[in-house]
Amino acid sequence: MRIPLAKPEILESDIAAVVEVLRSSRLSQGPVMPAFEEALATYLGVSHAVVVNSGTSALQLALRTLGIKEGDEVILPSFSFMAVTNTVLNERAIPVFVDIRPNTFNIDPAKLGAALSARTKAIIMVHTFGYPAQADEIVDFARRHSLYVIEDACEAIGAEINGRKTGTLGDIGIFAFYPNKQMTTGEGGALATHSATTAEALRRLRNQGRQPSPEWFQHIETGYSYRLSEINCALGLQQLSRIEQTLSRREALARSYENRLRSNGSLTLYTKESKDERVSWFTYPVLLTKGFHQQERDDIWERLKQTGIECGRYFPPAHLQPVMRDFPFRCGDLSETVSIAERLLCLPFFNSLDENQIEHVCASLNEALSHQTSSGGVAQATS
Ligand SMILES: *Cc1c(COP(=O)(O)O)cnc(C)c1O
């Protein structure tokens, strides 16, 4: 039995919607993009959604629109997908890495103060694995220090804090629709904002800096070619129309993993910080307990791979990536980031995963863990 880490759900209705666009010969800048944007804005509860060709493009346009420039400092987690750091570096801004809270894998609000300087302009608040970050505290801190908040909800579409969706809580929210996310457009991304001026700037930047009609060829700044085709938007509109079913399905899968793994003393599972949060399950992370080392985690990963089970080793800390040698950055103590990155394993997680597969993954994980008893954490715990 081969079980991938992630897999998109493509229904016949998705295929039909895409084929309809292909038959129309209107492949870009047609009616489907605004329909997708409208549906997305309504779902999120924001005034404006602007779709682009990737989540990374969305991050870049957010930084550009908020005026983040060379030498400005941006606070962000090191424990995240490299796109976040890359985007800051590409704008010649300076990443300031802040450590995460071990129970949510998200930036620790208590550590923001130490990261602040006169050059700090923004915080990128990532909702890692669909677990809501402590948005109230982070946004409050940002407001007190006149910083922008860019919310990276690329792994968290539909997650909520007090009934408000992640990606709508700061100045600009970012979403991504790569095939491993909760919903996909193949490649694609989106920005969410309450501000009409910001939305207009984003639409201009994604289309060569061009003013919307009537001044058709009026380019008022250097923009990009970050439009999302009608083909992608048609798929996105379909996927979005069933996002709530998708999220319920994924919630049930997470419960199923949790029920099987809860009593495993070698693993720490995510538990909600507060009743007011709704998780949007992106993957199923299990954290090996403190005695384990990276080598043991990697051995388990390898052993599972041999049996056909593909797991993820998210995320190698950004501040330790070779590319960082070529750029200035700042950081304080990142010991939680380093420790968690060494011990985390993400289990296969996608809509069509069934009970037999979950059972097989859990049994194989237990089996792989039992091979670790001669060294590391389990040995210490049992000797
Ligand atoms: C997926 C993702 C992105 C953007 O990814 P793209 O591949 O550019 O669409 C950005 N941030 C995080 C945290 C992500 O998981």
The ligand as an SDF file (V2000), in Angstrom:
LIG
                    3D

 15 15  0  0  0  0  0  0  0  0999 V2000
    2.2930   27.0520    0.5380 C   0  0  0  0  0  0  0  0  0  0  0  0
    2.7840   28.1840    1.3260 C   0  0  0  0  0  0  0  0  0  0  0  0
    3.1190   29.4260    0.7380 C   0  0  0  0  0  0  0  0  0  0  0  0
    3.0320   29.7380   -0.7260 C   0  0  0  0  0  0  0  0  0  0  0  0
    3.3230   28.7340   -1.5780 O   0  0  0  0  0  0  0  0  0  0  0  0
    3.2490   28.7890   -3.1780 P   0  0  0  0  0  0  0  0  0  0  0  0
    3.8600   27.5030   -3.5530 O   0  0  0  0  0  0  0  0  0  0  0  0
    4.0190   29.9750   -3.6270 O   0  0  0  0  0  0  0  0  0  0  0  0
    1.8130   28.9120   -3.5780 O   0  0  0  0  0  0  0  0  0  0  0  0
    3.5120   30.4460    1.5780 C   0  0  0  0  0  0  0  0  0  0  0  0
    3.5880   30.2900    2.9010 N   0  0  0  0  0  0  0  0  0  0  0  0
    3.2820   29.1160    3.4980 C   0  0  0  0  0  0  0  0  0  0  0  0
    3.3600   29.0280    4.9910 C   0  0  0  0  0  0  0  0  0  0  0  0
    2.8910   28.0250    2.7350 C   0  0  0  0  0  0  0  0  0  0  0  0
    2.6130   26.8580    3.3260 O   0  0  0  0  0  0  0  0  0  0  0  0
  1  2  1  0
  2  3  1  0
  2 14  2  0
  3  4  1  0
  3 10  2  0
  4  5  1  0
  5  6  1  0
  6  7  2  0
  6  8  1  0
  6  9  1  0
 10 11  1  0
 11 12  2  0
 12 13  1  0
 12 14  1  0
 14 15  1  0
M  END
$$$$
